[in-house]
């Protein structure tokens, strides 16, 4: 399949939904005063897994008083509390598993003028870059690498 790169953007149609998850909206309201929103790559590959886990460690263990973890799917697909976290944030960190930068590109498509601080997480730990799947690295190494990435990011905050 040949791709056409004449246009700068892809158009994506997302079905609107009237339903609202009250737990998600309550979470967004409760977390709205925190100055740093952390979004992450949610890829199913090893890089995405390390990025996702690092984001969770930052927001739920290492710096929970200043950071809030964004639900990327909720923020991208529905204009609600999750997207408002991004709109109203003092600072937005986009932890990207690799150079494709899916999370930040997605959110730029739904929040005009958003300029997150992009951190390419696969550059923050040493590993065999030929590995792709999460089943290609031990659980212990994934945990250790995720913690290393999270700590390196927190040090710079």
SVG drawing of the C-alpha trace seen along z (x, -y; Angstrom):
<svg xmlns="http://www.w3.org/2000/svg" viewBox="-26 -28 49 41">
<polyline fill="none" stroke="black" stroke-width="0.4" points="0.0,0.0 1.5,-3.3 0.9,-6.2 0.1,-9.7 2.1,-12.3 0.9,-15.3 -1.4,-16.3 0.1,-17.4 -2.6,-15.8 -4.7,-12.6 -8.3,-13.0 -9.7,-10.7 -13.4,-10.1 -14.3,-9.2 -17.8,-8.3 -19.3,-10.7 -20.7,-9.2 -23.2,-10.8 -22.1,-8.5 -19.8,-9.9 -17.8,-7.9 -18.5,-9.7 -15.4,-8.1 -13.2,-9.6 -14.8,-13.0 -14.5,-13.0 -10.8,-12.0 -10.2,-14.8 -11.8,-17.4 -9.9,-16.1 -6.6,-16.2 -7.2,-19.5 -5.1,-21.6 -1.9,-19.7 0.5,-21.7 1.9,-18.9 -0.1,-16.6 1.7,-13.5 0.6,-11.7 2.3,-8.6 2.7,-6.5 0.3,-3.5 1.9,-1.3 1.9,2.5 5.6,2.7 8.4,2.8 9.1,-1.0 5.5,-1.8 5.3,0.4 8.4,-1.2 7.0,-4.7 3.5,-3.8 5.0,-2.3 7.3,-5.3 4.4,-7.7 2.5,-5.7 5.5,-5.7 6.0,-9.4 2.3,-10.2 1.4,-7.6 4.7,-7.0 7.5,-9.5 5.8,-12.8 2.0,-12.4 1.6,-15.8 2.5,-17.6 1.6,-15.3 -1.6,-13.8 -1.7,-10.9 -3.7,-11.5 -6.0,-8.9 -4.9,-9.3 -7.8,-7.4 -10.3,-9.5 -8.7,-12.8 -8.3,-12.0 -11.8,-10.6 -14.0,-12.8 -14.1,-16.5 -14.4,-16.1 -12.5,-16.3 -9.4,-14.5 -9.0,-16.9 -9.6,-19.8 -6.6,-18.6 -4.5,-19.2 -6.1,-22.5 -5.6,-23.9 -2.2,-22.4 0.7,-24.6 3.0,-22.0 2.4,-19.0 4.9,-16.1 4.6,-13.7 6.5,-10.5 6.9,-9.0 8.2,-5.4 9.9,-6.3 10.5,-8.9 7.0,-8.3 5.5,-10.5 2.0,-9.1 0.7,-10.6 1.7,-14.1 0.7,-14.0 -2.8,-12.6 -3.4,-15.3 -2.2,-18.1 -5.0,-17.1 -7.7,-17.7 -6.2,-20.6 -5.2,-23.6 -1.9,-25.2 -0.8,-22.4 3.0,-22.3 4.0,-19.5 7.5,-18.8 8.3,-15.7 10.6,-13.1 11.6,-10.1 11.9,-7.5 13.7,-4.8 16.7,-7.1 16.8,-7.1 17.7,-3.5 20.1,-1.0 18.7,2.1 19.0,4.1 17.3,1.8 16.4,4.8 13.9,5.9 10.2,5.0 7.8,7.1 7.3,6.9 7.8,10.7 11.4,10.1 12.5,8.6 12.1,10.1 9.5,8.5 12.2,7.6 14.1,5.7 11.0,3.9 10.3,2.8 13.9,1.7 14.1,-0.2 10.7,-1.9 11.9,-3.0 15.2,-4.3 13.3,-6.3 10.9,-7.7 13.7,-8.7 15.6,-10.4 12.5,-12.4 11.7,-13.4 15.2,-14.6 14.7,-17.2 11.3,-18.4"/>
</svg>
